Amino acid sequence: MKDEALALVEDVENPLAKLNRLREYLQALVLRSLHEVEAFSSIAFVGGTALRFLENLPRFSEDLDFSLVQRDDYKPERWLKKAKRDLQFAGLDCSITWKQKKTVNLAWVRIAGLLKDAGLSAHKNQNLSIKLEIDIMPPKGADLKRTMVTRFVTMALCHYTLESMMAGKVHALLTRPYPKGRDWYDLIWYRSHRPPLTPKQKLLQNALDQTLGKGNLKAAHWRKLLKEKLGSLKIEQLAKDVYPFLERSEERHLLTRENLEMVL
């Protein structure tokens, strides 16, 4: 598996593209391990990496994000022990750390040596890291699906529907304390569907109430609220943020004020 990972990037000259492809390969191995240990009976795959694996979103993503959907058999430490064994069996120098918080559980999967072997670092011990984040108190109202996916390896994933994932994205756009170009790029992607996608209203309202207090923002006004937020943003910074993760670098030029206003 390590040789396969290196073979995937052997002819890739762009360092950013090489890093993104290596990271995605490792993400796939972790997801398959979670599938094999039946973790997806308890958690659902969400976020940007879910869009990438399930819907071929044309941008790479750094983290693996999940929401708890069933507390029975929720055993993340057991899942991570298997993931570590699987990655080590694949010839990778893997370590995993785990941290429990009140509302979110976090894990970091670190692979040593791979960046050096791929020509991306001069330091043998520099890690290629993937963060796993599990929201153990997600807002209610999400719709779920199960999908068989092949990306390097084949796995069955439980995940939010597109409308439910979009509710999470709009919630992030409205509540995140700092703007991320990746969020606004994803908004364009959602709204470029025909017909344009809209967030699941009940889930978005529950998420806003959970974060900001009941009744402070109305989910029904999401487009108006995003337009207001857009007025204070430095658009050039959004394009700069998303650029390293795009499959096609020229798509950073989609992030203009005019285009964002149009999709809203």
MIDO-677662 format. One line per field, with one value per residue: residue in one letter; x, y, z of N, C-alpha, C in turn. Coordinates in steps of 0.001 Angstrom, whole numbers. Layout:
<pts>
r <- a_...;
n_u <- X_...;
n_v <- Y_...;
n_w <- Z_...;
ca_u <- X_...;
ca_v <- Y_...;
ca_w <- Z_...;
c_u <- X_...;
c_v <- Y_...;
c_w <- Z_...;
</pts>
This chain:
<pts>
r <- m_k_d_e_a_l_a_l_v_e_d_v_e_n_p_l_a_k_l_n_r_l_r_e_y_l_q_a_l_v_l_r_s_l_h_e_v_e_a_f_s_s_i_a_f_v_g_g_t_a_l_r_f_l_e_n_l_p_r_f_s_e_d_l_d_f_s_l_v_q_r_d_d_y_k_p_e_r_w_l_k_k_a_k_r_d_l_q_f_a_g_l_d_c_s_i_t_w_k_q_k_k_t_v_n_l_a_w_v_r_i_a_g_l_l_k_d_a_g_l_s_a_h_k_n_q_n_l_s_i_k_l_e_i_d_i_m_p_p_k_g_a_d_l_k_r_t_m_v_t_r_f_v_t_m_a_l_c_h_y_t_l_e_s_m_m_a_g_k_v_h_a_l_l_t_r_p_y_p_k_g_r_d_w_y_d_l_i_w_y_r_s_h_r_p_p_l_t_p_k_q_k_l_l_q_n_a_l_d_q_t_l_g_k_g_n_l_k_a_a_h_w_r_k_l_l_k_e_k_l_g_s_l_k_i_e_q_l_a_k_d_v_y_p_f_l_e_r_s_e_e_r_h_l_l_t_r_e_n_l_e_m_v_l;
n_u <- 819_1967_3811_2014_790_2953_3429_1200_1758_4070_4576_3634_4173_3570_3848_1682_-468_533_702_-2036_-3103_-1782_-2708_-5433_-5482_-4693_-6853_-8852_-8021_-8362_-11139_-12055_-11209_-12829_-15287_-15007_-14979_-17503_-18227_-19922_-22463_-22940_-22029_-22187_-20916_-19808_-19404_-16674_-14846_-16528_-18237_-16382_-15667_-18158_-19584_-17819_-16771_-14876_-12596_-9968_-9838_-9009_-9720_-11495_-14801_-17476_-20786_-22446_-24880_-26050_-25876_-25484_-23094_-21073_-17858_-15223_-12478_-11812_-12263_-10234_-7939_-8025_-7780_-5189_-3728_-4332_-3162_-503_-18_-162_2303_2944_4228_2627_919_-1567_-3534_-5937_-8699_-11121_-13791_-16370_-18456_-17354_-15408_-12005_-9476_-6135_-4500_-1334_1220_4440_7411_6392_6077_8720_9606_8092_9231_8504_9405_12357_12801_12777_11069_8899_5421_2586_-555_-3889_-6922_-9563_-12859_-15533_-18744_-20471_-22791_-24744_-26982_-30485_-32429_-31319_-31185_-30425_-28280_-27105_-24270_-22397_-19030_-16243_-13053_-9926_-10101_-12833_-15853_-18615_-20612_-22262_-24025_-24855_-27576_-27393_-28835_-28936_-26204_-25647_-27017_-25332_-23129_-24087_-24678_-22055_-21010_-22491_-21864_-19177_-16251_-14264_-13711_-13725_-12390_-12901_-15425_-17105_-16584_-17670_-20326_-20947_-20685_-22778_-24987_-24789_-25921_-28648_-31993_-30919_-29441_-30857_-30536_-31459_-34107_-35114_-32995_-30978_-32117_-32204_-29470_-28554_-29975_-28823_-26200_-26303_-28379_-31864_-33952_-32426_-31398_-33088_-33625_-35004_-34313_-31827_-30480_-30624_-29245_-26683_-25985_-25757_-23566_-21637_-21042_-19062_-16738_-13363_-12807_-10627_-9069_-10557_-10310_-7582_-7411_-8756_-7371_-5045_-6314_-7763_-8757_-8619_-6844_-7577_-10179_-10343_-10928_-13629_-14569_-15885_-17367_-19604_-20361_-20968_-23086_-24867_-25429_-26769;
n_v <- -1215_1229_1501_1702_4143_5913_5433_6580_9284_9603_10700_13233_16593_19045_20231_20798_19433_16854_16481_16719_14487_12336_12644_12211_9550_8306_9082_7554_4973_5071_5489_3104_1304_2102_1444_-1364_-2083_-1564_979_2802_2229_3774_6369_9163_10249_13464_16878_18544_16593_14420_15306_15306_12543_11353_12865_13811_16425_19069_19797_19272_18080_18473_17215_14533_14399_13693_12858_11875_9403_7270_6079_3535_1012_2839_3146_4540_4428_1757_1488_3126_1799_-400_936_1926_-487_-1468_485_286_-2344_-1920_-960_1527_4068_4640_6645_7317_9670_10513_12424_13384_15574_17761_18131_17317_14755_14078_12943_12316_11154_10225_9985_9044_9761_9395_11795_12539_10359_10802_13021_15460_16554_17259_16068_13163_12497_14152_14560_13426_14431_13597_14813_13552_14261_14017_14895_14708_15667_16465_18755_18037_16554_15785_14061_10754_8681_5650_4716_3043_3361_3819_4796_4633_2456_218_921_1047_3696_5503_8507_12045_13424_15476_17902_18018_18096_20525_22220_22127_23397_25998_26792_26883_28958_31105_31237_30758_32153_33227_33851_31323_30466_27997_27294_29154_28565_25998_26678_27905_25606_23951_25549_25636_23414_21972_21705_24546_23613_23623_24277_21865_22941_22529_21246_23189_25305_24160_23846_26514_27499_25957_26876_29703_30387_30147_31326_33544_33767_33271_30400_30354_32696_32433_33019_35818_36483_35500_37097_39556_39004_38591_41130_42167_40833_40102_39407_38551_37235_34970_33532_33038_31343_28982_28125_26263_23794_23121_21126_22124_24829_27264_27672_29189_31721_31803_32717_35443_38547_39146_36648_35209_36682_36219_33426_33395;
n_w <- 0_737_-1331_-3409_-2812_-3204_-5887_-7015_-7043_-8368_-10921_-10634_-10722_-9513_-6279_-4489_-5638_-5459_-2664_-1986_-3307_-2087_560_174_-610_1779_3371_2177_2878_5661_5813_4644_6579_8720_7629_7490_10164_10876_11683_10523_11272_13387_12951_10660_7565_6795_5528_3674_2661_2470_416_-1616_-1883_-2314_-4183_-6015_-5702_-6980_-5460_-3122_291_3770_6238_7948_8584_10797_11953_14880_14860_16075_19234_20229_20158_19674_19454_19255_19945_19678_16942_15961_16775_15089_12626_12866_12966_10407_8730_9469_8683_6003_5495_6429_8554_11239_13651_16124_17789_20315_21413_23689_23807_25095_23225_20850_19462_18806_16580_15529_12798_12051_9700_9350_7479_4872_3457_3012_1465_-774_-1798_-774_1546_3411_5759_7556_9658_9472_9598_7723_8236_9219_10312_12266_13016_15167_15635_18462_19457_17450_15718_15424_12754_10323_7174_6116_4056_2450_686_-1787_-2457_-4581_-4340_-4886_-3046_-2208_-468_1852_2759_5294_5198_5279_3366_364_730_3507_4128_2953_4658_6883_5758_5177_7756_8790_7208_8162_10863_11408_12832_11238_7788_5250_2190_1046_2006_709_-1934_-2017_-1641_-4110_-5676_-4688_-5414_-8120_-9155_-11054_-10535_-8461_-5357_-2058_1457_3993_5765_8419_9758_9465_10942_13512_13948_13924_16135_18140_18170_18329_19970_20576_18040_17221_14611_11528_9739_7342_6126_4965_2538_2328_4685_4114_1941_3232_4895_2988_2093_3764_3278_2175_-933_-2424_-569_-68_-2457_-2376_-191_-1012_-3226_-2958_-2829_-5036_-7815_-10383_-10861_-11967_-11263_-9025_-9782_-9961_-7602_-7101_-6127_-7640_-8742_-6424_-5380_-7423_-7282_-4955;
ca_u <- 0_2851_4329_907_646_4048_3253_145_2257_5415_4691_2990_5234_3107_3872_361_-1260_1104_269_-3475_-3385_-1328_-3625_-6709_-5277_-4728_-8232_-9599_-7656_-9009_-12577_-12302_-11057_-14054_-16331_-14819_-15268_-18924_-18404_-20988_-23748_-23045_-21667_-22448_-19865_-20300_-18341_-16069_-14283_-17677_-18632_-15328_-15752_-19491_-20143_-16717_-16482_-13546_-11551_-9526_-10182_-7985_-10195_-12622_-15801_-18572_-21792_-22972_-26297_-26531_-24910_-25201_-21876_-20139_-16610_-14199_-11109_-11633_-12156_-8938_-6923_-8039_-7224_-3734_-3213_-4462_-2182_822_58_50_3687_3028_4642_1409_560_-2892_-3876_-7391_-9061_-12557_-14293_-17768_-19357_-16642_-14273_-10985_-8357_-5149_-3751_-71_2057_5811_8278_5794_6369_10113_9675_7438_9966_7826_10061_13725_12867_12176_10044_7772_4198_1397_-1590_-5311_-7742_-10923_-13687_-16854_-19683_-21267_-24067_-25174_-28392_-31397_-33134_-30603_-31579_-29261_-28239_-25964_-23770_-21161_-18092_-14897_-12012_-8756_-10634_-14300_-16399_-20001_-20601_-23472_-23717_-25967_-27964_-26818_-29535_-28526_-24821_-25662_-27416_-24107_-22264_-24664_-24460_-20652_-20849_-23131_-21414_-17732_-15720_-13345_-14179_-12906_-12714_-13437_-16867_-17791_-16467_-18656_-21643_-21116_-20879_-24144_-25991_-24656_-26754_-29909_-32165_-29972_-29744_-31138_-30275_-32629_-34448_-35253_-31661_-30278_-32661_-31745_-28043_-28424_-30467_-27864_-24977_-26516_-29532_-33112_-34626_-31568_-31388_-34118_-33092_-35716_-33692_-30410_-29868_-30491_-28187_-25392_-25705_-25288_-22225_-20767_-20654_-17910_-15627_-12322_-12974_-9328_-8593_-11283_-9682_-6265_-7598_-9204_-6470_-4213_-7104_-8566_-8275_-8324_-6492_-8243_-11511_-10325_-11501_-15076_-14904_-16034_-18571_-20734_-20804_-21585_-24405_-25729_-25918_-27682;
ca_v <- 0_2392_1600_2182_5575_6626_5303_7510_10655_9542_11579_14516_17571_20119_19752_20859_18323_15622_16392_16464_13124_11443_12748_11592_8110_7912_9235_6398_3815_5220_5273_1678_655_2398_616_-2773_-2292_-1226_2269_3587_1989_4754_7717_9529_11030_14799_17843_18684_15340_13602_15763_14873_11103_10919_13663_14296_17847_19255_20335_18353_18499_18007_16485_13614_14878_12755_13169_10710_9183_6172_5901_2112_541_3936_2721_5127_4011_446_1724_3719_747_-1163_1788_1941_-1792_-1565_1361_-294_-3530_-1404_-514_2941_4362_5330_6852_7929_10220_10603_13404_13516_16846_17696_18006_16821_13860_14356_12020_12692_10047_10789_9051_9561_9264_9375_13062_12478_9379_11376_14196_16675_17045_16779_15520_11833_12384_15068_13769_13767_14242_13703_14963_13032_15009_13415_15713_13757_16306_17202_19165_17037_16894_15381_12864_9891_7735_4742_4692_2310_4288_3358_5800_3818_1210_221_959_1489_4831_6200_9935_12976_13780_16751_19015_18060_18592_21954_22915_22288_24390_27333_27084_27291_30274_32131_31279_30636_33476_33690_33334_30344_30410_26676_27315_29931_27772_24919_27282_28006_24245_23548_26348_25467_22291_22339_23033_24832_22971_24462_23518_21364_24054_22132_20994_24467_26068_23532_24139_27918_27637_25312_27677_31131_30601_29962_32473_34674_33835_32446_29604_30698_33892_32112_33719_37220_36579_35304_38305_40574_38619_38738_42523_42528_39925_40413_38290_38036_36316_33722_32824_32606_30225_27758_27792_25053_22561_22956_20266_23026_26056_28434_27848_30213_32942_31778_33402_36892_39045_39051_35258_34797_37322_35574_32123_33631;
ca_w <- 0_709_-2695_-4241_-2548_-3858_-7336_-7420_-7169_-8951_-12081_-10330_-10488_-8632_-4884_-3868_-6178_-4911_-1268_-1956_-3742_-1014_1699_-176_-574_3191_3814_1686_3696_6972_5623_4446_7879_9468_7014_7835_11584_10991_12358_9899_11926_14472_12505_9268_6921_6430_5270_2362_2172_2072_-915_-2550_-2106_-2727_-5275_-6863_-5555_-7593_-4582_-2082_1645_4710_7409_7867_9534_11005_12972_15589_14557_16903_20330_20400_19471_19385_20085_18381_20263_19061_15501_15643_16921_13834_11568_13051_12531_8948_8099_9697_7825_4650_5385_6792_9923_11688_15052_16237_19094_20494_22428_23884_24316_25506_22077_19671_19665_17795_16425_14512_12203_11569_8944_9272_6417_3543_2784_2542_389_-1952_-2231_-309_2756_3622_7114_7605_10702_9270_9455_6961_9260_8896_11516_12286_13963_15316_16396_19241_19806_16261_15714_14872_11519_9117_6441_5894_2946_2403_-683_-2054_-3096_-4898_-4580_-4537_-2480_-2199_885_1988_3679_5729_5081_5134_2008_-70_1372_4911_4166_2639_5883_7666_5110_5391_9178_8941_6584_8981_12255_11564_13175_10207_6497_4547_775_728_2275_-322_-3157_-1918_-1856_-5561_-6186_-4361_-6117_-9567_-9574_-11683_-9955_-7376_-4082_-894_2693_4717_6636_9826_10292_9558_12078_14755_14092_14302_17512_19025_18228_18607_20829_19847_17442_16858_13147_10919_8636_6113_5545_4801_1398_2728_5689_3454_1155_4179_5318_1821_1941_4597_3007_1198_-1852_-2867_454_-246_-3570_-1915_737_-1674_-4333_-2826_-2763_-6247_-8892_-11496_-10142_-12541_-10683_-7970_-10350_-9773_-6353_-7231_-5451_-8584_-8836_-5164_-5323_-8413_-6828_-3831;
c_u <- 855_3412_3253_697_1718_3927_2194_672_3612_5602_4031_4066_4835_3068_2509_-509_-774_649_-1210_-3794_-2939_-2306_-4941_-6606_-5331_-6133_-9063_-9292_-8318_-10507_-12893_-12176_-12294_-15224_-16224_-15163_-16712_-19170_-19592_-22389_-23997_-22801_-22014_-21334_-20465_-19112_-17749_-15492_-15394_-18156_-17642_-15487_-17085_-19991_-19079_-16576_-15061_-12565_-11212_-9873_-9227_-8495_-11271_-13604_-16982_-19546_-22291_-24464_-26897_-25488_-24589_-23985_-20954_-18847_-15418_-12782_-10810_-11471_-10757_-7798_-6860_-7438_-5705_-3118_-3233_-3400_-762_1023_296_1462_3907_3388_3576_1361_-787_-3075_-5369_-7700_-10581_-12879_-15791_-18697_-18694_-15521_-13307_-9945_-7429_-4416_-2502_761_3434_6522_7718_6082_7801_10241_9070_8155_9356_8443_11471_13864_12103_11006_8881_6525_3274_217_-2986_-6072_-9114_-11690_-15085_-17703_-20607_-22572_-24568_-26621_-29248_-31975_-32457_-31250_-30322_-29429_-27073_-25565_-22500_-20256_-16795_-14022_-10726_-9165_-12158_-14803_-17861_-20052_-22020_-23141_-24997_-26312_-27353_-27490_-29153_-27081_-24766_-26111_-26203_-23187_-22786_-24504_-23028_-20432_-21406_-22508_-19906_-17126_-14750_-13791_-13190_-13358_-13320_-14947_-17618_-17683_-17515_-20067_-21922_-21400_-22299_-25159_-25889_-25384_-28036_-30965_-31183_-30421_-30039_-30908_-31559_-32937_-34496_-33885_-30895_-30789_-32193_-30270_-27822_-28874_-29454_-26627_-25216_-27641_-30798_-33653_-33751_-31436_-32438_-33541_-33743_-35080_-32232_-29759_-29656_-29350_-26801_-25023_-25175_-23859_-21221_-20244_-19409_-16657_-14624_-12233_-11636_-8739_-9291_-10641_-8313_-6377_-7914_-8217_-5673_-4985_-7884_-7930_-7837_-8097_-7216_-9625_-11515_-10946_-13024_-15500_-14830_-17304_-19807_-21262_-21489_-22958_-25371_-26283_-26845_-28979;
c_v <- 1268_2588_2122_3676_6377_6558_6280_8908_10723_10542_12938_15527_18653_19618_19774_19703_16997_15421_16052_15021_12101_11450_12039_10064_7597_8040_8018_5153_3877_4952_3796_910_878_1582_-825_-3070_-1890_51_3044_3139_3026_6188_7898_10453_12358_15663_17758_17398_14381_14006_15299_13387_10689_11606_14232_15814_18113_20047_19278_18928_17837_17016_15478_13982_13910_13335_11872_10583_8069_5881_4427_1739_1676_3659_3235_4669_2619_596_2221_2720_-101_-347_1824_629_-1907_-724_833_-1539_-3129_-864_933_3090_5254_5471_7569_8434_10524_11574_13523_14890_16712_17447_17391_15886_14042_13253_12565_11432_10650_9704_9682_8955_9361_10657_13075_11523_9909_12616_15511_17249_16481_16054_14210_11756_13356_14257_14323_13416_14392_13807_14329_13776_14414_14312_14758_14375_17108_17659_18115_17517_16464_14145_12088_9044_6779_4594_3852_3206_3556_4562_5202_2442_1341_130_1378_2543_5266_7685_10755_13121_15143_17935_19148_18535_20075_22775_23137_23332_25809_27736_27556_28682_31386_32270_31192_32017_34048_33090_32351_30289_29083_26626_28017_29242_26659_25461_27422_26630_23764_24255_26242_24228_22815_21311_23269_24159_24009_23630_23001_22323_23670_21919_22296_25275_25478_23830_25580_28138_27064_26179_29078_31410_30622_31289_33638_34858_32875_31718_29962_31890_33673_32860_35201_37394_36404_36499_39418_40270_38841_40160_42906_41708_40500_39234_37702_37057_34960_32887_32277_31386_28929_27256_26499_23740_22265_21973_21106_24421_27285_28670_28807_31512_32946_32559_34909_37312_38887_37631_34799_35425_36636_34255_32259_34277;
c_w <- 0_-685_-3639_-4059_-3271_-5376_-7849_-7708_-7867_-10086_-11874_-9957_-9494_-7190_-4204_-4337_-5614_-3465_-1174_-2314_-2684_155_1392_-174_871_3766_3403_2511_5072_6857_5417_5767_8737_8929_7480_9289_11926_11786_11798_10306_13009_14011_11038_8784_6462_6015_3877_1810_1770_683_-1969_-2890_-2716_-3986_-6206_-6856_-6057_-6733_-3538_-712_2626_5744_7047_8975_9588_12031_13582_15288_15418_17983_20598_19561_19035_20153_19278_18690_19690_17547_15131_15818_15655_12697_11658_12588_11010_8241_8293_8833_6372_4455_5746_8266_10547_13205_15084_17659_19124_21620_22482_24465_24569_24328_20853_20119_18502_17772_15357_14081_11573_10905_8788_8057_5017_2766_2245_1359_-906_-2466_-1805_958_2823_4951_7190_8567_10531_8925_8388_7851_8682_10215_11286_13370_13977_16213_17147_19751_18601_16385_15031_13543_10241_8492_6071_4642_3161_951_-750_-2891_-3412_-5208_-4013_-4001_-2432_-772_828_3086_4019_5747_5057_3645_1652_619_2846_5040_3851_3850_6783_7078_5325_6853_9410_8366_7470_10365_12434_11829_12146_8871_5886_3088_375_954_1143_-1682_-3157_-2120_-3346_-6151_-5911_-5251_-7635_-10070_-10223_-11306_-8818_-6071_-3010_364_3308_5862_8115_10466_10461_10749_13405_15011_14530_15743_18504_19221_18773_19596_20004_19331_17044_15353_12617_9710_7311_5393_5166_3644_1716_3721_5068_2585_2057_4621_4198_1687_2708_4268_2014_245_-2279_-1849_359_-1347_-3165_-1007_5_-2713_-4134_-2920_-4046_-7217_-10083_-10905_-10671_-11940_-9504_-8467_-10312_-8538_-6544_-6502_-6342_-8660_-7561_-4992_-6273_-7892_-5631_-4266;
</pts>
